[in-house]
Amino acid sequence: MSTTYSTTYKVEDGRTLSATFADRNDRDGFEVSLGMYRVNLGPITEAVFRQYVERFKGEWTELDT
């Protein structure tokens, strides 16, 4: 059995996206980085979300809202 770590985030247009990571540190780094981006640079778009998921070796999906 493999453990995965996931998180969800509501992006600028109101959709909720989910990201899954194989490592807890990648998930935590992803969450911290998104928070810092939002505070310093503005709203999180889908493109930004996807860029950070890729940077932290995760996979993303869109959840039904």
Order of alpha helices (4+ residues) and beta strands (2+ residues): beta-beta-alpha-alpha-beta
